[in-house]
Amino acid sequence: MAKPVEEERLERWRLVLGEPAQPALGVSLGETELRMDRALSALYDSERKAGLGGSSPHVTRWLGDIREYFPASVVRVMQGDAMTRLGLTEMLLQPEMLEAVEPDVQLVATLLSLRKVIPQKTKETARKVVRKVVEELERRLRAPTERAVRGALSRSSRTRRPRAAEIDWDRTLRANLGNYQPERKSVVVDKLVGHGRRRSSLRDVVLCIDQSGSMAPSVVYSSIFGAVLASLRAVSTRMVLFDTAVVDLSEQLSDPVDLLFGTQLGGGTDIDRALAYCQQLVTRPAQTILVLVTDLYEGGNAQRMLQRAAELVRSGVVVICLLSLSDQGTPSYDSHHAAQFAALGIPTFACTPDQFPELMAAALQRQNIGAWAARNDIQLARQE
C-alpha cells in the first residue's frame, strides 16, 4: 500500500536532516528507511561515535547498502564524498573494496593516479574495474562518433573534378541519368563524381591531452575517443599526452585500457613542449585537426606556447582547445591564456563527451567551430 504523499515528504526531510530532526517532524522511519539513514549518517554525521572507521569489511558493507538503497547517480556522489571525508582512497588498494565500488569515470581516474602504489594482488582487479567503465563508455560513444565522422568525411571527400582513378562510377551514372540518349543507348556524362583522393587517410587528427591531475576525467574520455577514431581508416589518429614531459601513446590506441595505464596523472604542465612535439607530427596542415585538451595553466614558456599555437593556425591546421572533455561542465582554467588563444582564432571551450562526435564532424568538414558552438549553446572564451 502506497504511503500518503505528506508522510513520504516528511520521511525524506528526516533522512536529509538526520535523527535530531525526528521529534520536530513527528515521523518515524521503517526498517528500510532506517538502514538508509544509517548509511547516510556513517558518511555525513561528523559527530557520530560509530561509522565506517578504518575497517574494510564495514566499508564494503556500507558500499553494498548504498548501492541497494540509492540510485546509481546518488551512489557515485556518496562514493566521491567518502573518498574525501573518510580517506576511502587508500582502501581502494584492496581487491575486495574495488569489487564493491560502483565503477565510474572518477573512480577510474583515482585508480590511475594510484596505479604505482597498488599492490600486486589488486592490480588485476583494478584493470577489470577500468575495463568495465571503458567498455560501457565505448558502447555509448562509439556509434555516434563513427556516424558523425564517416558522414563528415563522405561529404567533404567527394569532388566534381576527380582524376580517372578517383571516379565514383555508380554516383556518376546516377547523376547523369537525365542525359540518357535512347538512339545511342548510352548516357552522356557531363558531370563527374569522385571518391576524393584515394589515400590511406583523408584527415589527420592529433589529440594532445594534458594529463595533470585535474584533467583526469578528460584523459579517460579522450582515450576512448582516440581508440574509436583510430579504428576508422579514413582518419589517421595520434594520441599525445603531456605534463612536463611528452609521451606519444598512438601505438596503444587499439586498447584504451592499456593506454590509460600508460598515463601518468599528476605533475606539472608544459603545453609549449607538447605543441612543439605535435608540430613535428603535422605533414598535411590543410588536412590536420589538432585538439588540445588542457586547462591552459602553463608551467613552461607561455609566450612560446602562444607562438607555437599561432604557427599551427597560420600553417592551416584546425586547432581547437577544449578546457575539459567531461560531464563536469566548465572547469577552473587560465582565463588570460584562454583569451589569448581566442585572439589567435582558436575556439576555446569546455565540451561534454556527448558533444564531441559532432564537434569532430564539424572540424573534419572545416566548418566554423564558433558557429557550431553557438548552435549548441556552448560558451566560448572571449578575447580580452
C-alpha positions as MATLAB code, in Angstrom:
seq = 'MAKPVEEERLERWRLVLGEPAQPALGVSLGETELRMDRALSALYDSERKAGLGGSSPHVTRWLGDIREYFPASVVRVMQGDAMTRLGLTEMLLQPEMLEAVEPDVQLVATLLSLRKVIPQKTKETARKVVRKVVEELERRLRAPTERAVRGALSRSSRTRRPRAAEIDWDRTLRANLGNYQPERKSVVVDKLVGHGRRRSSLRDVVLCIDQSGSMAPSVVYSSIFGAVLASLRAVSTRMVLFDTAVVDLSEQLSDPVDLLFGTQLGGGTDIDRALAYCQQLVTRPAQTILVLVTDLYEGGNAQRMLQRAAELVRSGVVVICLLSLSDQGTPSYDSHHAAQFAALGIPTFACTPDQFPELMAAALQRQNIGAWAARNDIQLARQE';
ca = [
       0.000    0.000    0.000;
       1.423    3.363   -1.022;
       2.293    5.874    1.683;
       0.476    9.221    1.847;
       2.378   11.930   -0.004;
       2.797   14.070    3.143;
       4.246   11.150    5.124;
       6.698   10.378    2.341;
       7.727   14.037    2.194;
       8.390   14.133    5.955;
      10.412   10.913    5.762;
      12.609   12.457    3.086;
      13.229   15.517    5.262;
      14.036   13.224    8.196;
      16.682   11.449    6.062;
      18.134   14.778    4.978;
      18.212   16.406    8.441;
      19.170   13.359   10.480;
      17.944   11.882   13.779;
      17.867   15.189   15.736;
      15.006   16.391   13.494;
      12.767   13.397   14.228;
      10.805   14.872   17.188;
      10.070   18.089   15.324;
       8.931   16.274   12.196;
       6.857   13.777   14.150;
       7.673   10.875   11.851;
       9.319    7.511   12.494;
      11.252    5.521    9.937;
      10.596    1.953    8.835;
      13.337   -0.680    8.671;
      14.348    0.145    5.110;
      14.491    3.879    5.797;
      16.482    3.253    8.993;
      19.142    1.400    7.003;
      19.258    4.271    4.521;
      19.617    6.657    7.462;
      22.495    4.637    8.944;
      24.281    4.694    5.561;
      23.873    8.480    5.332;
      24.886    9.036    8.968;
      28.041    6.963    8.593;
      29.178    9.355    5.893;
      27.722   12.755    6.741;
      27.243   12.857   10.536;
      30.524   14.441   11.626;
      29.691   13.973   15.328;
      28.975   10.268   15.080;
      30.620    7.927   17.538;
      30.322    4.962   15.249;
      30.664    4.999   11.454;
      32.875    3.428    8.849;
      36.149    3.827   10.672;
      39.094    2.114    9.077;
      37.540   -1.295    8.712;
      37.435   -2.676    5.196;
      34.526   -5.093    5.991;
      32.481   -2.181    7.374;
      33.183   -0.069    4.301;
      32.385   -2.956    1.958;
      29.074   -3.497    3.739;
      28.343    0.240    3.542;
      29.085    0.271   -0.184;
      26.666   -2.607   -0.649;
      23.983   -0.778    1.325;
      24.156    2.454   -0.653;
      24.018    0.527   -3.938;
      20.907   -1.254   -2.674;
      19.026    1.795   -1.412;
      20.081    4.668   -3.660;
      20.117    5.219   -7.449;
      23.442    4.987   -9.280;
      23.783    8.765   -9.669;
      23.486    9.229   -5.886;
      25.840    6.303   -5.225;
      28.560    7.984   -7.298;
      28.184   11.220   -5.325;
      28.340    9.380   -1.989;
      31.390    7.378   -3.064;
      33.143   10.587   -4.071;
      32.281   12.181   -0.715;
      33.540    9.079    1.096;
      36.912    9.325   -0.632;
      37.232   12.930    0.559;
      35.725   12.665    4.040;
      36.788    9.189    5.112;
      40.070    8.581    3.345;
      38.475    5.849    1.269;
      41.180    6.192   -1.381;
      43.684    4.033    0.474;
      41.099    1.313    0.970;
      40.693    1.094   -2.807;
      44.057   -0.633   -2.824;
      42.268   -3.746   -1.543;
      40.630   -6.089   -4.120;
      37.506   -6.733   -2.026;
      36.891   -2.995   -1.794;
      37.241   -2.482   -5.551;
      34.743   -5.241   -6.233;
      32.161   -3.475   -4.039;
      32.527    0.022   -5.523;
      30.238    1.257   -8.323;
      32.632    1.914  -11.244;
      32.590    5.351  -12.885;
      34.942    7.762  -14.632;
      36.056    9.411  -11.399;
      36.919    6.027   -9.881;
      38.970    5.189  -12.982;
      40.830    8.486  -12.588;
      41.522    7.660   -8.919;
      42.819    4.182   -9.750;
      45.072    5.548  -12.484;
      46.565    8.061  -10.084;
      47.205    5.215   -7.599;
      48.494    2.668  -10.086;
      52.117    2.902   -8.945;
      51.229    2.048   -5.339;
      48.501   -0.532   -5.992;
      49.584   -3.896   -4.510;
      50.162   -6.707   -6.964;
      47.125   -8.620   -5.654;
      44.923   -5.628   -6.504;
      46.242   -4.739   -9.967;
      44.172   -7.289  -11.874;
      41.001   -6.225  -10.061;
      41.822   -2.580  -10.829;
      42.229   -3.380  -14.518;
      38.859   -5.171  -14.530;
      37.195   -2.124  -12.978;
      38.823    0.212  -15.520;
      37.926   -2.092  -18.412;
      34.301   -2.273  -17.296;
      33.985    1.520  -17.294;
      35.840    1.864  -20.608;
      33.665   -0.750  -22.327;
      30.459    0.880  -21.053;
      31.598    4.302  -22.274;
      32.754    2.895  -25.597;
      29.364    1.251  -26.172;
      27.719    4.589  -25.548;
      30.103    6.736  -27.589;
      31.336    4.576  -30.480;
      28.229    4.609  -32.697;
      27.619    8.394  -32.635;
      31.322    9.067  -33.193;
      31.614    6.718  -36.162;
      28.381    8.016  -37.655;
      29.389   11.668  -37.322;
      32.950   11.212  -38.572;
      32.078    8.962  -41.518;
      29.279   11.279  -42.576;
      31.555   14.305  -42.406;
      34.315   12.654  -44.400;
      31.885   11.318  -47.007;
      30.504   14.799  -47.614;
      33.884   16.512  -47.644;
      35.726   13.965  -49.796;
      33.558   13.975  -52.926;
      34.846   16.081  -55.773;
      33.430   17.196  -59.126;
      36.852   17.191  -60.764;
      38.174   13.716  -59.984;
      41.133   12.051  -61.567;
      40.418    8.956  -63.641;
      41.290    6.602  -60.802;
      39.084    8.542  -58.373;
      35.798    8.481  -60.345;
      32.845    7.023  -58.455;
      31.093    5.475  -61.477;
      27.943    4.481  -59.616;
      27.300    8.044  -58.393;
      28.429    9.500  -61.721;
      25.919    7.441  -63.735;
      23.087    8.297  -61.367;
      23.966   11.980  -61.577;
      23.767   11.874  -65.404;
      20.669    9.721  -65.998;
      18.892   12.764  -67.361;
      21.366   12.707  -70.266;
      20.364    9.241  -71.495;
      20.135    9.070  -75.328;
      17.832    6.220  -76.439;
      19.072    6.168  -80.060;
      22.624    5.538  -78.847;
      21.564    3.541  -75.788;
      24.093    5.476  -73.773;
      24.423    8.201  -71.178;
      26.286   11.384  -71.977;
      28.387   12.227  -68.957;
      28.832   15.924  -68.318;
      29.273   15.698  -64.525;
      31.874   13.517  -62.835;
      31.584   12.496  -59.191;
      34.716   11.303  -57.442;
      35.576    9.453  -54.247;
      38.095   12.131  -53.394;
      41.765   11.356  -53.137;
      42.472    7.710  -52.636;
      44.942    7.674  -49.805;
      45.268    5.846  -46.508;
      43.512    8.680  -44.688;
      41.515   11.741  -45.625;
      42.247   13.628  -42.402;
      44.937   13.594  -39.726;
      43.754   14.022  -36.130;
      46.131   14.778  -33.264;
      44.724   14.539  -29.737;
      47.079   16.411  -27.396;
      45.971   15.728  -23.827;
      47.042   17.379  -20.588;
      47.478   14.571  -18.047;
      47.885   16.729  -14.951;
      45.731   15.527  -12.062;
      42.863   17.978  -12.585;
      42.362   16.709  -16.143;
      41.891   13.048  -15.201;
      38.293   12.573  -16.485;
      39.301   14.281  -19.750;
      42.126   11.766  -20.160;
      39.678    8.874  -19.763;
      37.230   10.201  -22.365;
      39.997   11.279  -24.757;
      41.483    7.790  -24.693;
      38.150    6.253  -25.660;
      37.547    8.738  -28.470;
      41.115    8.225  -29.644;
      40.560    4.470  -29.851;
      37.338    4.934  -31.834;
      38.937    7.395  -34.267;
      41.954    5.111  -34.695;
      39.631    2.313  -35.817;
      38.417    4.419  -38.784;
      40.615    4.002  -41.849;
      39.691    7.406  -43.230;
      41.291    9.108  -40.215;
      44.919    8.960  -39.118;
      44.926    9.443  -35.341;
      47.767   10.296  -32.975;
      47.428   10.389  -29.192;
      49.902   12.586  -27.315;
      49.820   13.023  -23.537;
      51.860   15.517  -21.578;
      52.670   17.004  -18.213;
      56.201   18.401  -18.004;
      57.227   15.634  -20.407;
      55.557   14.387  -23.589;
      54.644   10.773  -24.391;
      53.197    9.502  -27.664;
      50.790    6.621  -26.959;
      49.442    6.313  -30.501;
      50.602    2.699  -30.755;
      48.361    1.756  -27.817;
      45.139    3.175  -29.224;
      43.887   -0.304  -30.076;
      43.336   -0.912  -26.347;
      42.242    2.134  -24.327;
      42.780    0.265  -21.052;
      46.463   -0.288  -21.832;
      46.647    3.324  -22.936;
      45.131    4.570  -19.678;
      47.544    2.514  -17.600;
      50.334    4.135  -19.618;
      49.306    7.587  -18.427;
      50.956    9.401  -15.539;
      48.317   11.560  -13.900;
      49.627   14.449  -11.848;
      52.690   16.620  -12.095;
      53.204   19.951  -13.810;
      52.198   21.211  -17.234;
      54.338   22.180  -20.233;
      51.963   22.956  -23.092;
      54.748   24.597  -25.092;
      56.729   21.351  -25.187;
      53.609   19.375  -26.148;
      52.792   21.719  -29.045;
      56.400   21.555  -30.217;
      56.102   17.770  -30.442;
      52.745   17.980  -32.224;
      54.190   20.394  -34.792;
      56.578   17.625  -35.825;
      53.632   15.289  -36.464;
      51.954   17.660  -38.929;
      52.752   16.743  -42.541;
      49.489   17.924  -44.171;
      48.400   21.096  -42.387;
      45.289   21.640  -44.518;
      44.049   18.127  -43.631;
      45.020   18.182  -39.937;
      42.865   18.779  -36.856;
      44.692   19.323  -33.570;
      42.533   19.002  -30.439;
      44.360   20.349  -27.395;
      42.669   19.313  -24.130;
      44.013   21.408  -21.263;
      43.034   23.948  -18.614;
      45.820   26.208  -20.000;
      47.663   26.567  -16.692;
      51.049   26.682  -18.387;
      54.099   25.845  -16.287;
      56.501   26.192  -19.200;
      57.195   29.103  -21.537;
      53.791   30.768  -22.010;
      54.953   33.198  -24.686;
      56.463   30.420  -26.777;
      53.303   28.326  -26.257;
      51.280   31.105  -27.869;
      53.797   31.469  -30.697;
      53.603   27.756  -31.499;
      49.804   27.838  -31.423;
      49.852   30.810  -33.818;
      52.257   28.990  -36.151;
      49.956   25.973  -36.283;
      46.963   28.157  -37.145;
      48.889   30.064  -39.847;
      50.026   26.799  -41.417;
      46.393   25.771  -41.997;
      45.902   23.342  -39.099;
      42.449   23.423  -37.463;
      43.317   23.953  -33.794;
      40.652   23.520  -31.088;
      41.305   23.943  -27.364;
      38.998   22.046  -25.017;
      39.225   23.274  -21.426;
      37.800   19.909  -20.426;
      36.273   16.854  -22.060;
      33.970   15.647  -19.316;
      30.456   15.857  -17.893;
      31.506   18.245  -15.112;
      30.984   21.485  -17.038;
      33.455   24.346  -17.408;
      36.388   23.754  -15.039;
      38.832   26.160  -13.446;
      41.158   27.374  -16.201;
      43.604   30.162  -17.042;
      41.236   32.789  -18.435;
      44.085   35.029  -19.633;
      45.588   32.284  -21.798;
      42.117   31.265  -22.978;
      41.518   34.843  -24.153;
      44.878   34.843  -25.951;
      44.015   31.585  -27.700;
      40.695   33.105  -28.739;
      42.577   36.095  -30.155;
      44.563   33.675  -32.330;
      41.312   32.336  -33.777;
      41.439   29.118  -31.731;
      37.965   28.120  -30.413;
      38.414   27.550  -26.684;
      35.641   25.983  -24.584;
      34.584   23.042  -22.440;
      32.951   20.080  -24.185;
      30.921   17.124  -22.953;
      31.538   13.605  -24.300;
      28.115   13.628  -25.968;
      29.005   16.796  -27.886;
      32.416   15.602  -29.033;
      31.342   13.461  -32.047;
      29.505   16.364  -33.686;
      32.378   18.691  -32.842;
      34.763   16.390  -34.698;
      32.360   16.169  -37.646;
      32.278   19.970  -37.866;
      36.073   20.178  -37.637;
      36.603   17.486  -40.284;
      34.410   19.477  -42.657;
      36.293   22.641  -41.696;
      33.100   24.313  -40.555;
      33.176   27.439  -38.416;
      33.589   25.975  -34.918;
      32.398   29.201  -33.304;
      29.123   28.957  -35.207;
      28.833   25.263  -34.302;
      29.340   26.119  -30.616;
      26.688   28.848  -30.777;
      24.170   26.388  -32.244;
      24.864   24.059  -29.332;
      24.650   26.755  -26.630;
      28.355   26.428  -25.817;
      30.090   29.472  -24.363;
      33.461   30.182  -25.993;
      36.313   32.004  -24.299;
      36.430   35.631  -25.449;
      39.288   37.918  -26.355;
      40.290   40.370  -23.631;
];
